[in-house]
């Protein structure tokens, strides 16, 4: 009996240590990491204005808050994420635009590398589709912020836009956003209203993302991204699993 109890205790200990962050936490962290990177590029777009730097600092604080709120038993995973985040945070503050009037390729490369490393740690756990509507909405919010980040980078890049598959990703996002709207038909009216508003905002920038080389409207993409992401987060709150 004693040996059996020991096995149970060991098993429970292992499970608690291997528990990962939740999918909702994962997608929220991904979205915020992309938002920080977007703010880094907006500094160049806004030519180093103080407002752009203040926006970046606000997003950095938001990421700190999100990480501090996570209570996963997997201490090592969270420690690795926080360490990687500190690296990205440092690089995000190294945009030379304010002092030198330009953003170097090296600063962009460092920011992108640290961001990719962080996302890899955050999204290390696999998951199965289809996701519940509340979780799917958060994943789409992260996807939208990623598209906006890439668009912002392309708008200020001095060596050409490197993301040749942006149009493919944008088409996929549009299909999934409309599928979410369809899935909410006949369900929570308030949630469906929010997703319809997101679809309407998407219609304003869809062609800009799909035809990036022909249509360049970064300010519009920035505004509509905020609307879409905000509405999708509202949908998640209104459609609990």
N, C-alpha and C positions, 0 to 999 in steps of 0.2 A: 504493500500500500504506500509506504514511504517513497519507494523508488518511483511509483506511478505519479505521486504528487510532485516529485522533483521534475519529472519529464514535463508535466503540465506547466509548471512554473517556468521552466526553460523555454518551452514553446511560446508561452505568452510573452516572455521577455523578448524573444526573437521577433515576434510579430509586431510588438510595440516599437522596436528599434527599426524595423523595416518599413513601417507605415510612412507613406509619402505625403506631401502636401496634397490637398484635394484638387480636383479638376478646376473648381471655381477659383481657387487660389492661384493655380497654375496660369489660367487664362488672364486673370487680373494682373498678375505679375508680368506676363508677356506684354500685355497691352501697355502697362506703365513703362516698361523698358523701351518699347518702341516710341512711346510718347516723349521720353527723355531724349532719345536720339533725334526725334523730330525737332525738339526745341533747340538742339545743338545746330541743326541746319537752318532753323528760322533765324538764328543770330546772324548768319551770313546773308540770308534773304533780306533781313531788316537792317543790314549794314551796321551791325553792332550797336543797335539802339539799346538804351538802358532797359526799356520795356522787355526786350527779347531776353536779356540776361535775367531779369526778374522772373520772367515766365519759366526759364530753365530752373532757377532756384526753387520755385514753387513745385515743379514736377519732381525735383530731387527729394524734397521734403515729403511729397506724397508717396514716393517709392519707399523711403525710410519707414514711414508710418505703416504701409502695407506689410512690409517685412516684419516689423516689430509686432504686428497683430497676429502673426501665424503661430499656432501652438502645436505644430506637428511633433510627435514623439521622436521622429527621426532627426536627432540633434545634428548628426554629421552632415546630412543633406542640407539642412538649413544653414549650417556654418559655412559650407562650400558656396552656397548661393550668396550669402552675405559678403563673403570674401571677394567673390567675383563681382558683385555689385559695387563694392568699394573701388575696384579697379576701373569699372565703367564710369562711376561717378567722377573719379579723378580726371579721366580722359575727356569727359563731357565738358569740363570747365577749361579746357585748353584750346578753345577757339580763339585764334589770334586776331580776329576781325576788329575788335574794339581798339587795339593798340597799333596793329600793323596794316589794317585795311584789307586784309585778305585772310582766307582760311587755307592752310597748307594741306597738300595731299596727305602728308604724314599724320596730321591731326585727325583727318577724316578716317584714314586707315586704322589708326589706333582705336578710335571710337567704334568703328564697325567691327573690328576684331573682338574687342572687349564685350560688345553687345551680343555678338554671335556666341561667344563663350558662355555668357550669362543665360541666354535663351536655351542653349543646349542643356545646361544644368537644371533649369526650371522645368523643361519639357522632357525630362529623361524617362518619365513613366509613360507607357503606352496606354491607349484607351480604345474602346470599341464604339463604333457607330451603329445605329443612330444614337445621338446624345439626347437627353431630355431637353425640352425647349429652353429652360432657364440656363442650362449649361451651354447649349448651342448658341444662344444669344451672346454669351460672354466670349465664346470662341470667335464668333463673327466680329465682335467689337475689337478683339485683338488683331484679327485679320485686316480689318479696315484701317486700324492705326498703323499697321505694317505697310499697307499700300500708301498711306499718306506720308509715312516716313520716307519711303523710296521716292515718291514724287517730289518731296521737299529736297532730297539729296540731288535728284536729277536737275532741279531748277537752279541749284547753286554750284553744281560740279564744274570744275575748270578743266577736267580731262575727259569729258563726255559721260553720258549716262550708261552705266555698266549693266543695268538690269533689263536684258532683252526680253524677258518673259513677263514683264509687268502686265502686258495686255492679256496674257493667258490667265494670270492670277486675278486680274480684274473681272474677266468674264466669269470665272469660277465663283468669285465672291457674289457677283450679281445674281447668278443662278441660285446660290445657296440662300441669299437674303430673300429672294422671292419665294423660295421653297418654304422658308420659315413663315412668311406671311400666309401662304396657303395652308400650312399645318395648323395655324391658329384660327382658321375659319371656323365659326360656330363655337369658339371657345371664349376665353376671357376677353370681353369687348375692349377694355382699357388697354390690354397688352396688344391686341390687334391694331388699335388706333396708333399706338407707339410705333409698331413695326411698319405700318403704312406710311407714317411720317419719315421713317428711315428710308424706305423705298423711294419716296418722293425726293428726298434730299440726294439719294444716290443717282437719280435720273439726271440731276444737274451736272454731275461730274463723271458719269460713267464713260462717256465718249472721250473725255480728257485723259482718263487713265488707259483706256484701250488704244487710243490713237495718240500716245504721248508725244511723238515726234511732230505731230501736226497741230496739236492744241496744247498750249501751255498757259494754264490759269492757276498758279500756285495759291493765290489768295483765296480763290473760290474753293479749291480743294481743301484748304485748311479750315475754312468756315463750315463747309458741309461735312467734313470729317467729324468735327466736334458735335454736330447735330446727330449724325448717324451713330457714333459711338455712344453718345448720351442716351439716345432712344433705345438702343440695344441693351444698355445697362438697366434702363427702366423695365424693359420686357423681362429681363432676368428676375428683377425684384417682384414683378407681377405674376410670374408663372413658376412658383416654387415646385420643386420635384415632389 
